[in-house]
Amino acid sequence: MDLSMNPFSSGTRLRDMIRAIRASKTAAEERAVVRRECAAIRAAISENDQDYRHRNMAKLMFIHMLGYPTHFGQMECLKLIAAAGFPEKRIGYLGLTLLLDERQEVLMLVTNSLKQS
């Protein structure tokens, strides 16, 4: 692992984030790691970083499975579904199954994206 790289930038791998979370000794440390990672993902979303969009969605799905709020990633799922490549579409649909429920306003956009795919 490149030590000069910020461990909580959008370029970090899912594996590295999981290791950082598992290395946390207390729940407060875990929350701090998740908070920093969510902040890095939000920054990547606001910068429209397309290179790591699928990696960030995988991180958000893991964070969601830990029980933390990840509602800010719903539109990223739609952007991944609209992408041309199959791997991006696959992770976009997987993210939708985890991050959306029937009460979300984004559901109509998802329906339209499904029709276009």
Contacts in CASP RR format, 6 or more apart in sequence:
PFRMAT RR
TARGET T0000
AUTHOR 0000-0000-0000
METHOD contacts of the structure
MODEL  1
MDLSMNPFSSGTRLRDMIRAIRASKTAAEERAVVRRECAAIRAAISENDQ
DYRHRNMAKLMFIHMLGYPTHFGQMECLKLIAAAGFPEKRIGYLGLTLLL
DERQEVLMLVTNSLKQS
1 16 0 8 1.000
5 11 0 8 1.000
5 12 0 8 1.000
6 12 0 8 1.000
6 40 0 8 1.000
7 16 0 8 1.000
7 20 0 8 1.000
8 33 0 8 1.000
8 36 0 8 1.000
8 37 0 8 1.000
8 39 0 8 1.000
8 40 0 8 1.000
9 40 0 8 1.000
10 40 0 8 1.000
10 41 0 8 1.000
10 43 0 8 1.000
10 44 0 8 1.000
10 49 0 8 1.000
10 52 0 8 1.000
10 55 0 8 1.000
10 56 0 8 1.000
11 52 0 8 1.000
11 55 0 8 1.000
12 37 0 8 1.000
12 40 0 8 1.000
13 55 0 8 1.000
14 55 0 8 1.000
14 58 0 8 1.000
14 59 0 8 1.000
14 62 0 8 1.000
17 33 0 8 1.000
17 37 0 8 1.000
17 59 0 8 1.000
17 62 0 8 1.000
18 62 0 8 1.000
20 33 0 8 1.000
20 37 0 8 1.000
21 30 0 8 1.000
21 33 0 8 1.000
21 34 0 8 1.000
21 66 0 8 1.000
24 30 0 8 1.000
24 32 0 8 1.000
24 33 0 8 1.000
30 66 0 8 1.000
34 63 0 8 1.000
34 66 0 8 1.000
34 68 0 8 1.000
37 59 0 8 1.000
37 63 0 8 1.000
38 63 0 8 1.000
38 68 0 8 1.000
38 70 0 8 1.000
38 72 0 8 1.000
41 56 0 8 1.000
41 59 0 8 1.000
41 60 0 8 1.000
41 73 0 8 1.000
42 72 0 8 1.000
44 52 0 8 1.000
44 53 0 8 1.000
44 56 0 8 1.000
45 56 0 8 1.000
45 72 0 8 1.000
45 73 0 8 1.000
45 76 0 8 1.000
49 56 0 8 1.000
53 76 0 8 1.000
53 79 0 8 1.000
53 80 0 8 1.000
53 83 0 8 1.000
53 88 0 8 1.000
54 80 0 8 1.000
54 87 0 8 1.000
54 88 0 8 1.000
54 91 0 8 1.000
54 92 0 8 1.000
56 76 0 8 1.000
57 73 0 8 1.000
57 76 0 8 1.000
57 77 0 8 1.000
57 80 0 8 1.000
57 91 0 8 1.000
57 92 0 8 1.000
57 95 0 8 1.000
58 91 0 8 1.000
60 70 0 8 1.000
60 73 0 8 1.000
60 76 0 8 1.000
60 95 0 8 1.000
60 99 0 8 1.000
61 70 0 8 1.000
61 94 0 8 1.000
61 95 0 8 1.000
61 98 0 8 1.000
61 99 0 8 1.000
63 70 0 8 1.000
64 70 0 8 1.000
64 98 0 8 1.000
64 99 0 8 1.000
65 98 0 8 1.000
70 99 0 8 1.000
71 99 0 8 1.000
73 99 0 8 1.000
74 96 0 8 1.000
74 99 0 8 1.000
74 100 0 8 1.000
74 104 0 8 1.000
74 106 0 8 1.000
75 106 0 8 1.000
77 92 0 8 1.000
77 93 0 8 1.000
77 95 0 8 1.000
77 96 0 8 1.000
77 99 0 8 1.000
77 100 0 8 1.000
78 96 0 8 1.000
78 106 0 8 1.000
78 109 0 8 1.000
78 110 0 8 1.000
78 113 0 8 1.000
80 88 0 8 1.000
80 89 0 8 1.000
80 91 0 8 1.000
80 92 0 8 1.000
81 88 0 8 1.000
81 89 0 8 1.000
81 92 0 8 1.000
81 93 0 8 1.000
81 96 0 8 1.000
81 110 0 8 1.000
81 113 0 8 1.000
81 117 0 8 1.000
82 113 0 8 1.000
82 116 0 8 1.000
83 89 0 8 1.000
89 117 0 8 1.000
96 110 0 8 1.000
100 106 0 8 1.000
100 107 0 8 1.000
100 110 0 8 1.000
END
